[in-house]
Amino acid sequence: MGPCSQLRDLALLAAPLMVGAMAPAAIAGPLEGFSVGSGFRAGFNDDTSFAIGAKLPITQFKIQGNGLGLSVRPDLIFGSELEVRAAATVDASASKLSPYGGGGLAYNTDNTGDISPMLSAGLEYDLQRNAAIRFGGNYIFQDGDTDAEFLIMGMFNF
């Protein structure tokens, strides 16, 4: 059992405990609230892998009555090796649907250990007061190549 499979097993055990510990927290809404969740990553050049993600809001503001915000969205991907994604995004809120887009950095893409720039975009759909589903994608610019991946995650909002 290698270090990556040990980390993956630890993450599988820790994710429900983290969510359960935060369950009594107040809900701030789809734009303002923090979220944490888990799901899967699939890509054109990558195997399907377990992923843990979060949304950490920085600020919110309104432009002509529409809610907008800035967030940081870190993701951990547990494939053959641990991969890390971190994007700064602009978030919008339209009732239950919240699109986002931005850019950031991807670490350990295709097992090279490189840090590469990436674009990130997606949608979060609120299922109920503190549960959402995130559909997102990353487009990673690597030396002489590019990589695209898709993430789907169940999120706990608090």
C-alpha positions as CSV (number, residue, x, y, z in Angstrom):
1,M,0.0,0.0,0.0
2,G,1.6,3.2,-1.2
3,P,1.4,6.7,0.3
4,C,-1.2,7.8,-2.3
5,S,-3.6,4.9,-1.5
6,Q,-3.1,5.6,2.3
7,L,-4.0,9.3,1.7
8,R,-7.0,8.3,-0.4
9,D,-8.2,5.9,2.4
10,L,-7.7,8.7,5.0
11,A,-9.6,11.2,2.9
12,L,-12.5,8.7,2.4
13,L,-12.7,8.3,6.2
14,A,-12.2,12.0,7.1
15,A,-14.7,13.6,4.6
16,P,-17.9,12.4,6.3
17,L,-16.5,13.2,9.7
18,M,-15.7,16.8,8.6
19,V,-19.2,17.2,7.2
20,G,-20.8,15.8,10.3
21,A,-18.8,18.0,12.6
22,M,-20.0,21.1,10.7
23,A,-23.6,20.1,10.4
24,P,-25.0,22.5,13.1
25,A,-23.3,25.5,11.4
26,A,-25.6,28.3,10.1
27,I,-26.2,28.5,6.4
28,A,-25.3,31.8,4.8
29,G,-26.7,31.1,1.3
30,P,-25.3,29.8,-2.0
31,L,-23.1,32.8,-2.7
32,E,-21.8,33.8,0.8
33,G,-21.4,30.3,2.3
34,F,-18.4,28.0,2.7
35,S,-18.7,24.5,1.2
36,V,-16.8,21.3,1.3
37,G,-17.5,18.1,-0.5
38,S,-16.3,15.0,-2.4
39,G,-16.8,13.4,-5.7
40,F,-14.9,12.3,-8.8
41,R,-12.6,13.6,-11.5
42,A,-12.5,12.3,-15.0
43,G,-10.2,13.6,-17.8
44,F,-9.1,13.1,-21.3
45,N,-5.7,11.9,-20.3
46,D,-6.5,10.8,-16.7
47,D,-8.1,7.9,-14.9
48,T,-11.2,8.5,-12.9
49,S,-10.2,9.5,-9.4
50,F,-11.6,10.4,-6.0
51,A,-11.6,14.2,-5.3
52,I,-12.2,16.5,-2.3
53,G,-13.1,20.1,-2.9
54,A,-14.1,23.3,-1.2
55,K,-15.3,26.8,-1.8
56,L,-13.9,29.5,0.5
57,P,-15.6,32.9,-0.2
58,I,-13.5,36.0,0.0
59,T,-16.0,38.8,-0.6
60,Q,-19.5,39.4,-2.0
61,F,-20.9,42.5,-3.8
62,K,-23.9,43.5,-5.9
63,I,-23.9,45.0,-9.3
64,Q,-27.3,46.3,-10.5
65,G,-29.1,44.0,-8.1
66,N,-27.2,40.8,-9.1
67,G,-25.1,39.0,-6.5
68,L,-21.5,38.4,-7.3
69,G,-18.6,37.1,-5.2
70,L,-14.9,36.2,-5.2
71,S,-13.9,32.7,-3.9
72,V,-11.0,30.4,-3.7
73,R,-11.7,26.8,-4.8
74,P,-9.1,24.3,-3.7
75,D,-9.4,20.6,-4.9
76,L,-7.4,17.5,-3.9
77,I,-7.4,14.7,-6.4
78,F,-6.4,11.2,-5.3
79,G,-5.2,9.4,-8.5
80,S,-2.0,7.4,-8.9
81,E,-0.4,10.4,-7.2
82,L,-1.9,13.3,-5.2
83,E,-2.8,16.3,-7.4
84,V,-3.7,19.8,-6.1
85,R,-5.8,22.4,-7.9
86,A,-6.4,26.0,-6.6
87,A,-8.5,28.5,-8.5
88,A,-9.7,32.1,-7.7
89,T,-13.1,32.4,-9.2
90,V,-15.9,35.0,-9.7
91,D,-19.2,33.6,-8.5
92,A,-22.7,34.6,-9.6
93,S,-25.9,33.6,-7.9
94,A,-29.2,33.1,-9.8
95,S,-31.7,31.4,-7.4
96,K,-30.6,27.8,-7.0
97,L,-28.0,27.9,-9.8
98,S,-24.6,29.5,-9.2
99,P,-22.1,29.7,-12.1
100,Y,-18.5,30.4,-11.5
101,G,-15.3,30.9,-13.5
102,G,-11.7,31.9,-13.0
103,G,-8.1,30.8,-13.1
104,G,-5.5,29.3,-10.9
105,L,-2.7,26.7,-10.6
106,A,-2.6,22.9,-11.0
107,Y,0.1,20.9,-9.3
108,N,1.4,17.4,-10.3
109,T,-0.4,17.3,-13.6
110,D,0.1,13.9,-15.4
111,N,2.6,12.8,-12.7
112,T,5.2,15.4,-13.8
113,G,5.3,17.4,-10.5
114,D,4.9,20.6,-12.5
115,I,2.9,23.6,-11.5
116,S,0.8,24.8,-14.5
117,P,-1.7,27.6,-15.0
118,M,-5.3,26.6,-15.5
119,L,-8.8,28.0,-16.3
120,S,-11.7,26.8,-14.1
121,A,-15.4,27.0,-14.6
122,G,-18.6,25.3,-13.5
123,L,-22.0,25.4,-12.0
124,E,-23.3,24.7,-8.5
125,Y,-26.9,23.7,-8.1
126,D,-28.5,23.9,-4.6
127,L,-30.5,20.7,-3.9
128,Q,-31.7,22.0,-0.5
129,R,-30.6,24.4,2.2
130,N,-27.2,22.9,2.9
131,A,-26.6,20.5,0.0
132,A,-25.5,21.2,-3.5
133,I,-24.0,19.5,-6.5
134,R,-21.0,21.0,-8.3
135,F,-20.3,20.3,-12.0
136,G,-16.9,21.9,-12.9
137,G,-14.1,21.7,-15.3
138,N,-10.4,22.7,-15.5
139,Y,-8.4,23.4,-18.6
140,I,-4.7,23.0,-17.7
141,F,-1.9,24.6,-19.8
142,Q,1.2,22.3,-19.6
143,D,4.5,22.7,-21.5
144,G,3.8,21.5,-25.0
145,D,0.4,20.1,-24.1
146,T,-2.9,20.9,-22.5
147,D,-5.2,18.8,-20.3
148,A,-8.9,19.0,-19.6
149,E,-10.7,17.4,-16.7
150,F,-14.3,17.3,-15.4
151,L,-15.3,17.2,-11.7
152,I,-18.6,16.3,-10.2
153,M,-19.0,16.7,-6.4
154,G,-21.6,16.6,-3.7
155,M,-21.2,19.7,-1.6
156,F,-22.2,20.6,2.0
157,N,-22.9,24.3,2.4
158,F,-22.4,26.0,5.8
